[in-house]
């Protein structure tokens, strides 16, 4: 039905979240395709606090610069150095090797299912 993994939740800003308690965050294939070739990634620092729906980093591509939003609130417990060292991995594998950071969630998650996200993208 969609090209978006069913084991994740999604935001209207095209981020995904996977897991409970400690959540892995990344951007969707739709976002990676729309951005084009990603050449720079700025992630939040380990130990920092992020808020759901707020910008916490930046993605720079050959086309533009876009904010990276956190789909959940909490403490950043890990960042993926592989994407800062080789940003192209975000384009080539946004759901696995191209994850961005992990957050110890503080509160609830109000996100879309894969089916809801696919409908959101189709309506864009």
N, C-alpha and C positions, 0 to 999 in steps of 0.2 A: 504494500500500500504506500509506503513512504521510503525514502532513502535515509531515514533517521532512526538510529538504534532505539528499540523499544525499552531498553534497560536504563534509559536516561530521562531526565526531565529538562525542559527547555524554557527559555525566556523570549519575550518579544524582541529583545535586542540581539538575539541569535547566539546566546551562550547556552551550554549544556552543563548539567550537574549529574553526577553519578555517585551513588552510595548513600549511606545513612550515618549520622554521627560525625564522621569525617568524610567530606564530600570532595570528589575530584571535579575540577572545573576546566572547561575548554570552550572553543568556539565551534559552531556547526560548519559542515561542509558548504552550506549555502553562504555563510559569512565569508569563509575562506575563498570561495569562488568569486564572490562579489568584490572582495578586496583586491584580488589579483595576487601577484607574487609578493609575499610578505618578506620584507628585508630587515625589519627590526622589531623586537618585542621587548616591552618594558613591563615587568611584573611587580606585584606588591612584595614587600619584604617579609620574610619569615618573622613571625612575632607581631606583625601589624594586625590591626583590626579592620575588617571590611564590612560594609553595610550592603544589604540586599538592594539591588537596583542602582547602586552608585558606582561611578567610575573608580577603578583601582589600578589601572595600567593603560598601556597604549600599544597599538599595533600600527606599524608603518609599512605601507606597501608601495609599489611603483606607481600606484594611482592616487593614494591619499593616506591620511593619518586618521585612525579611528580610536575611540576610547574602548577599553576593555572594561565591562561591567561585571560585578560579582552577582551571581544569581541568588546568593545566600549571604547572611550575615554571620560573622564569627571571627576566629583567629586564624590567620594564615600559618599553617604548620609545615608546609613544604612547597617549593617551587620547582618547576621543571627546567633545569639549566640547559637541557638539550635544545629547547626552543629558543633560548637566548643566544646560544652558541651557533645554532643553525636554524634560523627562522623558517626556512623552506619546509621543514618537517611539518609545520602547521598546515601547509597546503597539501602535502602529500599524504598525511595521516592524521586528520584533525580529531578523530575519535579515540585513538590509541596513543601512539608515540608523541602526538602533538598536543597533549593535555597541557594546561597552563600552571595551575596551582591547586593545592588542597587546603580546605578550610574545616576547622573544627566548628561545626554549626552551633550557633547560639540562637535558638528560636525555631520557628516552623518554616517550612519551604512552601511557597505558593507559586508553583510552576506548572507549565503545560506538559501534557503527555506528548509522545511522538506524533500521535494522530492529530492532536490539537495544533501542534507546531506546524505540521505539514499543511493543515488548513490555513493557518496564519500566513505561511509563506506563499501559498497559492493565491491568497487574497491581496498580496502586496503589489 
